[in-house]
Amino acid sequence: MKRADVIVVGGGVNGASTAFHLASRGVKNVLLLERRHLGAGATGKSGSLVRMHYTNEPESKLAFESLKIFRDFRNVVGGDCGFEAIGFLQLVPRGYEAALARNVARQRALGIRTEVVAPDRLTELLPGCRTDDVGAAAWEPDSGFADPNATTFAFAEAARRLGVTIETGCEVTRVLTERGRVAGVETVRERVDAPVVVLVPGAWAAPLLTPLGLDFGLVPHRIQITIFRWPAGFGRRHCAVIDAIQQSWLRPEGTNTTLIGVELGTGHADPNSFDEGVDPEFVATCRKALAGRLPIMSEATMRGGWAGMIMMSADGRPIVDQIPSVAGLYCMLGDSGTSFKTSPAIGKCLAEWIVDGKPRTLDLTPFRSTRFAERQPWHDEDHYGGQGLTISR
């Protein structure tokens, strides 16, 4: 039997960030357990946009606090996260100009460098783009993307340097409780005792939550990404984009290709048995969406793609909480495909909660697990076309 002060379950970017921040706060015996290898779940398949634009303030706050770490990653964490500040555009349909303006005003009040840009300026920021269907746009010059695997590995290596033990190929099969509080975990190898467990298992959450009587309405989704080679005549590296009109997101990859994802892909799937390749139908959907914004891309060559598993919450927003019914159990669940960019702040806040008794950097109340039982699911007034589940919001 082993003992730990804190066990982190899940070796994605949020688990690695949490382990690093716990060790940075002086927690001596932290154990991170990962069922396969670091970044094996949604993290390694992430599109990894780093942008501040959300249709609500709490998520913009998380993203902004995280941007501060991404921008100074080598000094704060160590290593290279691959962050590139190539700029970010949010495009919205006609009829949502006022909503976008209000969201930008909120973000500017937080200190985020962002502005509303007129459609006639879009061809300057995104050369060759179609503008006739754009109602409004927001521009963030400090945003962009990072390398999801490099970020995870760097957090993990920094955590190791601070004394964290990381065990891969070690699946947690059960969270142990005694008299209403956490007692440790059982793995495929052994039992490990600990008074605190942090669950960040991504799409593999259900087998750990169900025996505890916890049901947050989480559903695993298979999400796909396609890569297109730039055609002749398209030679300038473009910015990152979320296109609420074409219901897609895109960013450059390397010096001559573009990554694109469209909404939720193929929907529900078994995280233990799913195709990691990209479907032909999805490739066609992505090409249509890409050409709908950048017409020259209608002649782009498909160069590859992949699929990964995310866990969607019932309202499409993450659950970040200390579970009230199980003392000592903390979680980041149902990230809904959006938590790479917020992982530095999420890990920091969870570490503060565990060490100090409450998160100090940001208020995590909006992300509480009880909002569904309270019949208060997340609702953004200034959305861009409905509250349906989406990863391109």
JODA-V804019 format. One record per residue. N is the residue number from 0. SS is DSSP state (alpha for helix, beta for strand, coil for the rest). PSI is psi in whole degrees, -180 to 180 (999 if undefined). BURIAL is 1 if it has 9 or more other ideal C-beta (glycine too) atoms within 8 Angstrom, else 0. Layout:
n = (N & N)
ss = (SS & SS)
psi = (PSI & PSI)
burial = (BURIAL & BURIAL)
//
This chain:
n = (0 & 1 & 2 & 3 & 4 & 5 & 6 & 7 & 8 & 9 & 10 & 11 & 12 & 13 & 14 & 15 & 16 & 17 & 18 & 19 & 20 & 21 & 22 & 23 & 24 & 25 & 26 & 27 & 28 & 29 & 30 & 31 & 32 & 33 & 34 & 35 & 36 & 37 & 38 & 39 & 40 & 41 & 42 & 43 & 44 & 45 & 46 & 47 & 48 & 49 & 50 & 51 & 52 & 53 & 54 & 55 & 56 & 57 & 58 & 59 & 60 & 61 & 62 & 63 & 64 & 65 & 66 & 67 & 68 & 69 & 70 & 71 & 72 & 73 & 74 & 75 & 76 & 77 & 78 & 79 & 80 & 81 & 82 & 83 & 84 & 85 & 86 & 87 & 88 & 89 & 90 & 91 & 92 & 93 & 94 & 95 & 96 & 97 & 98 & 99 & 100 & 101 & 102 & 103 & 104 & 105 & 106 & 107 & 108 & 109 & 110 & 111 & 112 & 113 & 114 & 115 & 116 & 117 & 118 & 119 & 120 & 121 & 122 & 123 & 124 & 125 & 126 & 127 & 128 & 129 & 130 & 131 & 132 & 133 & 134 & 135 & 136 & 137 & 138 & 139 & 140 & 141 & 142 & 143 & 144 & 145 & 146 & 147 & 148 & 149 & 150 & 151 & 152 & 153 & 154 & 155 & 156 & 157 & 158 & 159 & 160 & 161 & 162 & 163 & 164 & 165 & 166 & 167 & 168 & 169 & 170 & 171 & 172 & 173 & 174 & 175 & 176 & 177 & 178 & 179 & 180 & 181 & 182 & 183 & 184 & 185 & 186 & 187 & 188 & 189 & 190 & 191 & 192 & 193 & 194 & 195 & 196 & 197 & 198 & 199 & 200 & 201 & 202 & 203 & 204 & 205 & 206 & 207 & 208 & 209 & 210 & 211 & 212 & 213 & 214 & 215 & 216 & 217 & 218 & 219 & 220 & 221 & 222 & 223 & 224 & 225 & 226 & 227 & 228 & 229 & 230 & 231 & 232 & 233 & 234 & 235 & 236 & 237 & 238 & 239 & 240 & 241 & 242 & 243 & 244 & 245 & 246 & 247 & 248 & 249 & 250 & 251 & 252 & 253 & 254 & 255 & 256 & 257 & 258 & 259 & 260 & 261 & 262 & 263 & 264 & 265 & 266 & 267 & 268 & 269 & 270 & 271 & 272 & 273 & 274 & 275 & 276 & 277 & 278 & 279 & 280 & 281 & 282 & 283 & 284 & 285 & 286 & 287 & 288 & 289 & 290 & 291 & 292 & 293 & 294 & 295 & 296 & 297 & 298 & 299 & 300 & 301 & 302 & 303 & 304 & 305 & 306 & 307 & 308 & 309 & 310 & 311 & 312 & 313 & 314 & 315 & 316 & 317 & 318 & 319 & 320 & 321 & 322 & 323 & 324 & 325 & 326 & 327 & 328 & 329 & 330 & 331 & 332 & 333 & 334 & 335 & 336 & 337 & 338 & 339 & 340 & 341 & 342 & 343 & 344 & 345 & 346 & 347 & 348 & 349 & 350 & 351 & 352 & 353 & 354 & 355 & 356 & 357 & 358 & 359 & 360 & 361 & 362 & 363 & 364 & 365 & 366 & 367 & 368 & 369 & 370 & 371 & 372 & 373 & 374 & 375 & 376 & 377 & 378 & 379 & 380 & 381 & 382 & 383 & 384 & 385 & 386 & 387 & 388 & 389 & 390 & 391 & 392)
ss = (coil & beta & beta & coil & coil & beta & beta & beta & beta & coil & coil & coil & alpha & alpha & alpha & alpha & alpha & alpha & alpha & alpha & alpha & alpha & alpha & alpha & coil & coil & coil & coil & coil & beta & beta & beta & beta & coil & coil & coil & coil & coil & coil & coil & coil & coil & alpha & alpha & alpha & coil & coil & coil & beta & beta & coil & coil & coil & coil & coil & coil & alpha & alpha & alpha & alpha & alpha & alpha & alpha & alpha & alpha & alpha & alpha & alpha & alpha & alpha & alpha & coil & alpha & alpha & alpha & alpha & coil & coil & coil & coil & coil & coil & coil & beta & coil & coil & coil & beta & beta & beta & beta & beta & coil & coil & coil & coil & alpha & alpha & alpha & alpha & alpha & alpha & alpha & alpha & alpha & alpha & alpha & alpha & alpha & coil & coil & coil & coil & coil & beta & beta & beta & coil & alpha & alpha & alpha & alpha & alpha & alpha & alpha & coil & coil & coil & coil & coil & coil & coil & coil & coil & coil & beta & beta & beta & beta & beta & coil & coil & coil & beta & beta & coil & coil & alpha & alpha & alpha & alpha & alpha & alpha & alpha & alpha & alpha & alpha & alpha & alpha & alpha & alpha & coil & coil & coil & beta & beta & beta & coil & coil & coil & coil & beta & beta & beta & beta & beta & beta & beta & coil & coil & beta & beta & beta & beta & beta & beta & beta & coil & coil & coil & beta & beta & beta & coil & coil & beta & beta & beta & beta & coil & coil & alpha & alpha & alpha & coil & alpha & alpha & alpha & alpha & alpha & alpha & alpha & coil & coil & coil & coil & coil & coil & beta & beta & beta & beta & beta & beta & beta & beta & beta & beta & beta & coil & coil & coil & coil & coil & coil & coil & coil & coil & coil & beta & beta & beta & beta & coil & coil & coil & coil & beta & beta & beta & beta & beta & beta & coil & coil & coil & beta & beta & beta & beta & beta & beta & coil & coil & coil & coil & beta & beta & coil & beta & coil & coil & beta & coil & coil & coil & coil & coil & coil & alpha & alpha & alpha & alpha & alpha & alpha & alpha & alpha & alpha & alpha & alpha & alpha & alpha & alpha & coil & alpha & alpha & alpha & alpha & alpha & coil & beta & beta & beta & beta & beta & beta & beta & beta & beta & beta & beta & beta & coil & coil & coil & coil & coil & coil & beta & beta & beta & beta & coil & coil & coil & coil & beta & coil & beta & beta & beta & beta & beta & coil & beta & coil & coil & coil & coil & coil & coil & coil & alpha & alpha & alpha & alpha & alpha & alpha & alpha & alpha & alpha & alpha & alpha & alpha & alpha & alpha & coil & coil & coil & coil & coil & coil & coil & coil & alpha & alpha & alpha & coil & alpha & alpha & alpha & coil & coil & coil & coil & coil & coil & coil & coil & coil & coil & coil & coil & coil & coil & coil & coil & coil & coil & coil & coil & coil & coil)
psi = (134 & 165 & 150 & 159 & -40 & 135 & 127 & 124 & 108 & 122 & 33 & -170 & -34 & -38 & -44 & -40 & -44 & -44 & -44 & -48 & -33 & -48 & -37 & -29 & 4 & 6 & 123 & -38 & 78 & 133 & 121 & 126 & 129 & 131 & -31 & -104 & 166 & 133 & 17 & -21 & -135 & -32 & -50 & -16 & 7 & 148 & -20 & 36 & 145 & 99 & 156 & -16 & 114 & 167 & 22 & 156 & -41 & -42 & -34 & -38 & -46 & -44 & -39 & -43 & -36 & -38 & -38 & -36 & -44 & -42 & -26 & 35 & -42 & -36 & -37 & -44 & -50 & 148 & -172 & 125 & -3 & 24 & 133 & 118 & 75 & -2 & 155 & 137 & 132 & 120 & 136 & 156 & 170 & 144 & -11 & 19 & -43 & -39 & -45 & -41 & -40 & -41 & -43 & -40 & -41 & -43 & -40 & -36 & -25 & -11 & 4 & 135 & 102 & 158 & 154 & 133 & 142 & 150 & -31 & -11 & -8 & -35 & -21 & -42 & -31 & 78 & 137 & 4 & 153 & 137 & -9 & -20 & 5 & 127 & -44 & 165 & 152 & 143 & 131 & 102 & -22 & -6 & 178 & -119 & 167 & 179 & 114 & -39 & -44 & -39 & -46 & -47 & -38 & -43 & -45 & -43 & -40 & -39 & -43 & -43 & -29 & 5 & 2 & 139 & 127 & 123 & 117 & 166 & 28 & 91 & 133 & 126 & -17 & 140 & 124 & 138 & 153 & 124 & 44 & 10 & 163 & 137 & -14 & -157 & 158 & 137 & 178 & -12 & -42 & 178 & 141 & 123 & 142 & 145 & -12 & 131 & 133 & 118 & 115 & 59 & 6 & -133 & -6 & 30 & -35 & -47 & -21 & -31 & -41 & -46 & -19 & 1 & 25 & 125 & 107 & 14 & 30 & 140 & 126 & 140 & 141 & 121 & 139 & 155 & 141 & 147 & 132 & 135 & 136 & 138 & 169 & 136 & -9 & 103 & 1 & 129 & 124 & 171 & 176 & 147 & 137 & 122 & 98 & -7 & -49 & -1 & 54 & 169 & 155 & 157 & 158 & 154 & 116 & -147 & -3 & 20 & 163 & 134 & 139 & 141 & 148 & 113 & -138 & 13 & -132 & 3 & -152 & 145 & 163 & 117 & -17 & -6 & 90 & 157 & 120 & -3 & 179 & 141 & 142 & -39 & -35 & -38 & -45 & -40 & -43 & -42 & -41 & -44 & -41 & -46 & -26 & -24 & -40 & 89 & -31 & -22 & -4 & -20 & 13 & 143 & 130 & 126 & 1 & -178 & 175 & 169 & 146 & 175 & 129 & 164 & 119 & 135 & 170 & -26 & 9 & 9 & 152 & 158 & 115 & 113 & 164 & 117 & 118 & -32 & -9 & 98 & 136 & -2 & 117 & 159 & 156 & 105 & 159 & 46 & -16 & 31 & 15 & 6 & 1 & -50 & -22 & 0 & -37 & -43 & -36 & -47 & -40 & -45 & -41 & -40 & -42 & -42 & -45 & -42 & -43 & -9 & -8 & 152 & 133 & -31 & -43 & 156 & 119 & 8 & -41 & -21 & 13 & 149 & -22 & -2 & -28 & -45 & -30 & -4 & 42 & 57 & 159 & 138 & 124 & 122 & -39 & 56 & -180 & 38 & 43 & 162 & 15 & 156 & 131 & 148 & 1 & 25 & 999)
burial = (0 & 0 & 0 & 1 & 1 & 1 & 1 & 1 & 1 & 1 & 1 & 1 & 1 & 1 & 1 & 1 & 1 & 1 & 1 & 1 & 1 & 1 & 1 & 0 & 1 & 0 & 1 & 0 & 1 & 1 & 1 & 1 & 1 & 1 & 1 & 0 & 0 & 1 & 1 & 1 & 1 & 1 & 1 & 1 & 1 & 1 & 1 & 1 & 1 & 1 & 1 & 1 & 1 & 1 & 1 & 1 & 0 & 1 & 1 & 1 & 1 & 1 & 1 & 1 & 1 & 1 & 1 & 0 & 1 & 1 & 1 & 0 & 1 & 0 & 0 & 0 & 1 & 0 & 1 & 0 & 1 & 0 & 1 & 0 & 1 & 1 & 1 & 1 & 1 & 1 & 1 & 1 & 1 & 0 & 0 & 1 & 1 & 0 & 1 & 1 & 1 & 1 & 1 & 1 & 0 & 1 & 1 & 1 & 0 & 1 & 0 & 1 & 0 & 1 & 0 & 1 & 1 & 0 & 1 & 0 & 1 & 1 & 1 & 0 & 1 & 1 & 0 & 0 & 1 & 1 & 1 & 0 & 0 & 1 & 1 & 1 & 1 & 1 & 1 & 1 & 0 & 1 & 1 & 1 & 1 & 1 & 1 & 1 & 1 & 1 & 1 & 1 & 1 & 1 & 1 & 1 & 1 & 1 & 1 & 1 & 0 & 1 & 1 & 1 & 1 & 1 & 1 & 1 & 0 & 1 & 0 & 1 & 0 & 0 & 1 & 1 & 1 & 0 & 0 & 0 & 1 & 1 & 1 & 1 & 1 & 1 & 1 & 0 & 0 & 0 & 1 & 1 & 1 & 1 & 0 & 1 & 1 & 1 & 1 & 1 & 1 & 1 & 1 & 1 & 1 & 0 & 0 & 1 & 1 & 1 & 0 & 1 & 0 & 1 & 0 & 1 & 0 & 1 & 0 & 1 & 1 & 1 & 1 & 1 & 1 & 1 & 1 & 1 & 1 & 1 & 1 & 0 & 0 & 1 & 0 & 0 & 0 & 1 & 1 & 1 & 1 & 1 & 1 & 1 & 1 & 1 & 1 & 1 & 1 & 1 & 1 & 1 & 0 & 0 & 0 & 0 & 1 & 1 & 1 & 1 & 1 & 1 & 1 & 1 & 1 & 1 & 0 & 0 & 1 & 0 & 1 & 0 & 0 & 1 & 0 & 0 & 0 & 1 & 1 & 0 & 0 & 1 & 1 & 0 & 1 & 1 & 1 & 0 & 1 & 1 & 1 & 1 & 1 & 1 & 0 & 1 & 1 & 0 & 0 & 1 & 0 & 1 & 0 & 0 & 1 & 1 & 1 & 1 & 1 & 1 & 1 & 1 & 1 & 1 & 1 & 1 & 1 & 1 & 1 & 1 & 1 & 0 & 1 & 0 & 0 & 1 & 0 & 1 & 1 & 1 & 1 & 1 & 1 & 1 & 1 & 1 & 1 & 1 & 1 & 1 & 1 & 1 & 1 & 1 & 1 & 1 & 1 & 1 & 1 & 1 & 1 & 1 & 1 & 1 & 1 & 0 & 0 & 0 & 1 & 0 & 0 & 1 & 0 & 1 & 0 & 1 & 1 & 1 & 1 & 0 & 1 & 1 & 0 & 0 & 0 & 0 & 0 & 1 & 0 & 0 & 0 & 0 & 1 & 1 & 0 & 0 & 0 & 0 & 0 & 1 & 1 & 1 & 1)
//
